[in-house]
C-alpha cells in the first residue's frame, strides 16, 4: 500500500501535556554532547535568566516524537515502519525549552511528494507551553519506501 495522499492537510489531535524534567534535559544534553553548563546546572541557567536548566535545541524532538507516533500508528497512513527513514529536521524557536515547561504538540501533515517507489512526507509540529504560547515549531521530512517495492 503506498503512502495515503489524503494525509496532506490532516491535523492530528494535540498530545497529552509533556512535563520537561530537569534530569531528562541533563540526560539528553549528555547524549548529544551539549556540555554548556546551562544544560545541567540550574544556577548557571539562572545566571543566564532562565528558571531552570535549558534543553539543547534538538530536545524538541522528544516532544515531536509524540506527534509522529500518531502519524506512524495510523493504520490508514500506508507508512511501513521497516521502510522509513528520517530524512530532514528543522526547528523554529520562539524561546528555549526549560525544565518545568509543560508542552503540548499538534502535528500537521503539510505535504507528500512521490519519488519512484518512495514518498517524502513533510510535517510540522507546533509546540506550545501550558499558557498556549508558542515555544517551537518542528518540521520533519520522512522518507517512506513503498511496501513490497
VOGU-980782 format. One record per atom (N, C-alpha, C, CB): x, y, z; residue in three letters. Coordinates in pm, whole numbers, plus 50000, padded with zeros to 5 digits. Glycine has a CB too. Layout:
BEGIN
XYZAla;...
//
This chain:
BEGIN
500864988250000Unk;500005000050000Unk;500895012350000Unk;499035000150123Unk;500725021449907Unk;501515033849907Unk;501055043250020Unk;501415040949770Unk;501885053150047Unk;501515063150148Unk;500215069850104Unk;502655073650169Unk;499305071050195Unk;497985076550168Unk;498085091650138Unk;497025074050288Unk;497785096050016Unk;497885110249982Unk;496865118850057Unk;497705112049833Unk;495825112550112Unk;494815120150187Unk;495325124850323Unk;493575111750206Unk;496555120950358Unk;497155126150481Unk;497465141050472Unk;498435118350513Unk;497705145850351Unk;498055160050335Unk;496915168750385Unk;498365163350185Unk;497275177950474Unk;496285186850534Unk;495705181550664Unk;495175189350438Unk;496005169250696Unk;495465163550820Unk;496165169450941Unk;495605148150819Unk;495375172751041Unk;495885177851168Unk;495485167651274Unk;495315192351202Unk;496475162551345Unk;496225152651449Unk;495855159651578Unk;497465143651469Unk;495185152651669Unk;494815158851798Unk;496055162751878Unk;493935149251881Unk;495935172951961Unk;497065176752047Unk;497475165052136Unk;496705189052134Unk;498775164452164Unk;499285153952253Unk;498905157052396Unk;500825152652239Unk;499025147152480Unk;498905149452624Unk;500075158352666Unk;498895135752706Unk;499905166452771Unk;501005175052815Unk;502245166952852Unk;500555183552934Unk;503395172052812Unk;504685166052844Unk;505395175452939Unk;505545163352714Unk;505675170653061Unk;506375178653160Unk;507875176553142Unk;505925174953305Unk;508575187153110Unk;510015186553087Unk;510715185653223Unk;510515198953005Unk;511395174653245Unk;512095172653371Unk;513565176453363Unk;511965158253413Unk;514085181053475Unk;515495185053481Unk;516415173353443Unk;515845190153623Unk;516145161553496Unk;517025150153466Unk;516915145953319Unk;516685138353556Unk;515725147253260Unk;515585144253117Unk;516435153753034Unk;514105145053073Unk;516435166453071Unk;517255176252999Unk;518725172653014Unk;516985190653051Unk;519145169453136Unk;520545165753158Unk;520925153253078Unk;520795163353308Unk;520065143053081Unk;520345130753006Unk;520465133452857Unk;519245120353031Unk;519545141352805Unk;519555144552662Unk;520825152352628Unk;518295152552623Unk;521165162152711Unk;522365170152686Unk;523605161252681Unk;522525180952796Unk;523705151852775Unk;524855142652773Unk;524855134352644Unk;524825133252896Unk;523695129652604Unk;523595121052486Unk;524015128152358Unk;522175115952471Unk;523785141252351Unk;524135148752230Unk;525395157252249Unk;522965157752188Unk;526125154652358Unk;527385161552387Unk;527225176652396Unk;528405158252280Unk;526075181052448Unk;525845195352474Unk;526335198052616Unk;524295199352458Unk;527575202652627Unk;528205203652758Unk;528215217652819Unk;529595198752749Unk;527485226852759Unk;527395240352818Unk;526705239152954Unk;526605250252724Unk;527165246453054Unk;526655244753190Unk;525155247253205Unk;527385253853282Unk;524545255653123Unk;523115258453138Unk;522245246153110Unk;522695269753045Unk;522835235653050Unk;522075223453022Unk;522045214053142Unk;522665216252902Unk;522915216153241Unk;522965206953354Unk;522935213753490Unk;524205198653344Unk;523305226253496Unk;523425233353624Unk;522365244153636Unk;524835239453639Unk;521395242353727Unk;520335252453742Unk;520875266453773Unk;519375248253851Unk;521945267253851Unk;522495280553884Unk;523085287253760Unk;523575279353993Unk;523755279553676Unk;524295285153551Unk;523155289953461Unk;525175274653477Unk;522075282353457Unk;520915286253377Unk;520275298853434Unk;519875274753372Unk;520145299653566Unk;519555311553629Unk;520425323953604Unk;519375309353781Unk;521735322153602Unk;522645333353575Unk;522415338953434Unk;524105328953590Unk;521865330553346Unk;521555334953209Unk;520115339753195Unk;521805323553110Unk;519355339653307Unk;517995344853306Unk;516905334453292Unk;517865354553197Unk;517245321653301Unk;516245310953289Unk;515835305953426Unk;516795299353204Unk;514655300153436Unk;514155294853564Unk;514835281853605Unk;512665292653555Unk;515315274253507Unk;515925261253535Unk;516815257653416Unk;514835250153561Unk;517305245153415Unk;518195240953307Unk;517505242353172Unk;518675226553329Unk;518305245753072Unk;517815248352936Unk;518115236052850Unk;518485261252875Unk;517105231352780Unk;517285219752692Unk;518075223652568Unk;515925213852653Unk;518925214652518Unk;519565217052389Unk;518485218552281Unk;520545205452352Unk;518755225752174Unk;517735228352072Unk;517065215852015Unk;518335235951960Unk;517805204952001Unk;517205193051942Unk;516315185252038Unk;518285183951891Unk;516235189552164Unk;515355183052263Unk;513895183352216Unk;515485189952400Unk;513535193052135Unk;512155193852084Unk;511725180952015Unk;512025205651987Unk;512705173051967Unk;512385160251905Unk;511685150752001Unk;513645153651851Unk;511985151852130Unk;511355143252231Unk;509845145552230Unk;511945146052372Unk;509455158052221Unk;508025161452220Unk;507425158752082Unk;507805176352259Unk;508175162151978Unk;507675159551843Unk;507425144751821Unk;508655164851739Unk;508255136251881Unk;508085121851864Unk;506695117251905Unk;509135114351946Unk;506105123652005Unk;504745120052047Unk;503755122251933Unk;504325128252169Unk;503985132651853Unk;503085135251740Unk;503345125551626Unk;503245149651692Unk;504615122651602Unk;504935113351493Unk;504395099351522Unk;506445112751471Unk;504305095851649Unk;503725082851685Unk;502255082251641Unk;503835080451837Unk;501565093551647Unk;500175093951599Unk;500115090851450Unk;499525107651629Unk;500995097451374Unk;501025095551229Unk;501425081251195Unk;502005105451163Unk;502515076651254Unk;503035063451219Unk;502145052151270Unk;504435061751275Unk;501365054751373Unk;500455044751425Unk;499125044051354Unk;500215047251569Unk;498885053051261Unk;497615053251187Unk;497625042151082Unk;497375067251120Unk;496765032151095Unk;496775020951000Unk;496395025050858Unk;495835010151048Unk;495775036650843Unk;495385041450710Unk;496475049750643Unk;494115049650720Unk;497605051950711Unk;498645060550657Unk;499385054350539Unk;499645064050764Unk;499465041050537Unk;500235034450432Unk;501735034850457Unk;499925040750299Unk;502145039250576Unk;503555040250609Unk;503985027250676Unk;503845052450702Unk;504995020750620Unk;505545008550677Unk;506825012150751Unk;505814997850566Unk;506825010050883Unk;507955014350966Unk;509285008350922Unk;507695010551109Unk;509274996150874Unk;510524989750833Unk;511114996050708Unk;510294974950809Unk;510375004750643Unk;510835011150520Unk;510875026450536Unk;509925007350401Unk;511105031050659Unk;511035045350690Unk;512395050550735Unk;509985048050799Unk;512755062250683Unk;513985069150722Unk;513645083650754Unk;515065068250608Unk;514195088650865Unk;514035102850900Unk;515045110550816Unk;514245105451056Unk;514565118350720Unk;515455124450620Unk;515885138650653Unk;514775124450488Unk;515045146250723Unk;515375160350746Unk;514655165350870Unk;515005169050623Unk;515265174950939Unk;514685180751060Unk;515045195551069Unk;515155173251186Unk;514065203851105Unk;514305218251127Unk;513525222751250Unk;513895226651001Unk;513995233651311Unk;513355239251430Unk;513235254351413Unk;514145235651558Unk;512095259951454Unk;511895274551460Unk;511425277851602Unk;510835279651351Unk;512315283551679Unk;512055286251820Unk;511555300351844Unk;513295283851902Unk;510615301651937Unk;510245314651995Unk;511065316852121Unk;508735315352026Unk;511255306052196Unk;512085306352317Unk;512585292352345Unk;511285311952439Unk;513665291152423Unk;514185277952455Unk;513225269852544Unk;515545279152524Unk;513375256952540Unk;512665247852630Unk;513455247352760Unk;512495233452567Unk;512745248452873Unk;513365248853005Unk;512705238253093Unk;513255263053070Unk;513495231953179Unk;512915222353274Unk;511765229153349Unk;513995217053375Unk;510675221853364Unk;509475227353427Unk;508415231053325Unk;509835239453509Unk;508795232653198Unk;507795235453095Unk;506845223553081Unk;508485238452959Unk;505585226653059Unk;504595216453026Unk;504185219252882Unk;503345216753125Unk;504535210052793Unk;504405212552649Unk;503365203452586Unk;505745210552580Unk;502635209052490Unk;501655201752411Unk;501995204152264Unk;500175206452444Unk;501895193652184Unk;502245194652042Unk;501095190051954Unk;503505186252012Unk;500975196751839Unk;499955193251741Unk;500635191651606Unk;498835204151734Unk;500445179951544Unk;501075176651417Unk;500145179351299Unk;501515162151415Unk;500715185251195Unk;500025187051068Unk;500875180850958Unk;499745202251039Unk;500255173250870Unk;500955168050753Unk;500825178750646Unk;500375154150705Unk;501955184050602Unk;501935195450510Unk;502215191750364Unk;502935205650554Unk;502715179650341Unk;502975175850203Unk;503425161450189Unk;504005184850144Unk;503135155950072Unk;503645142750034Unk;504085143849888Unk;502555131350055Unk;505315139749865Unk;505845140049728Unk;506315126049691Unk;507015150549714Unk;505765120649583Unk;506155107349537Unk;507425108249455Unk;505035101049454Unk;508295098249477Unk;509555097449403Unk;509825082749376Unk;510745104149484Unk;509405077949257Unk;509555063749227Unk;508705055549322Unk;511025059349235Unk;509325046149391Unk;508605038049488Unk;508655043749628Unk;509145024149489Unk;509045056349641Unk;509185062749771Unk;508255074849783Unk;510635067049795Unk;508035078949906Unk;507265091149931Unk;507985099350037Unk;505785087749977Unk;508065112250013Unk;508625121450112Unk;507445128250181Unk;509595132050045Unk;507335125750312Unk;506215130850391Unk;506735142350476Unk;505585119550482Unk;506175154150455Unk;506585165950529Unk;505515169050634Unk;506805178050434Unk;505975171750756Unk;505035175150863Unk;505625186050951Unk;504685162750946Unk;504735192751022Unk;505135202851120Unk;504405200151251Unk;504835217251069Unk;505135201551360Unk;504535200551492Unk;504675214051561Unk;505185189151577Unk;503555219951598Unk;503545232351675Unk;503555228551822Unk;502295241351639Unk;504555233351894Unk;504695230052036Unk;504465242752116Unk;506095223852067Unk;503525241852210Unk;503155253352293Unk;503315249652440Unk;501695258052263Unk;503395260052524Unk;503505257552669Unk;502115257252732Unk;504385268352737Unk;502075256152864Unk;500795254652937Unk;499885266752920Unk;501065252353084Unk;500445278352886Unk;499615290152864Unk;499125291152720Unk;500395302752901Unk;499595281852635Unk;499235282352493Unk;500215290452410Unk;497865287852477Unk;501265295552472Unk;502255303652399Unk;503175294552318Unk;503085312352498Unk;503465298952196Unk;504345291452107Unk;505745290452166Unk;504395298051968Unk;506315278252159Unk;507685276052202Unk;508555272852081Unk;507765264652307Unk;508125262952002Unk;508925258651887Unk;508025251851785Unk;510065249251930Unk;508375253251660Unk;507775245451552Unk;508855236351498Unk;507165254751439Unk;508555223551491Unk;509485213851434Unk;508965209851297Unk;509665201251527Unk;509845208851201Unk;509475204351068Unk;510315192151034Unk;509665215650961Unk;509655181550990Unk;510335168950958Unk;509985164550817Unk;509955157951058Unk;510935157650756Unk;510685150550632Unk;511035135950658Unk;511525156550512Unk;510065127350633Unk;510255112950646Unk;510255107150505Unk;509125106350736Unk;511175098050480Unk;511245091250351Unk;510705077150371Unk;512715091050294Unk;509585074350305Unk;508905061550321Unk;508995053650190Unk;507425063550364Unk;509565041750201Unk;509565032750086Unk;508215025750077Unk;510705022450096Unk;507795023149956Unk;506515016249936Unk;506645001649976Unk;506045017449789Unk;505644996550044Unk;505644982450084Unk;505764973549961Unk;504364978950164Unk;506644963749969Unk;506804954449858Unk;507614959749742Unk;505474950349809Unk;508114972149755Unk;508884978149644Unk;510314973349647Unk;508854993449649Unk;
//
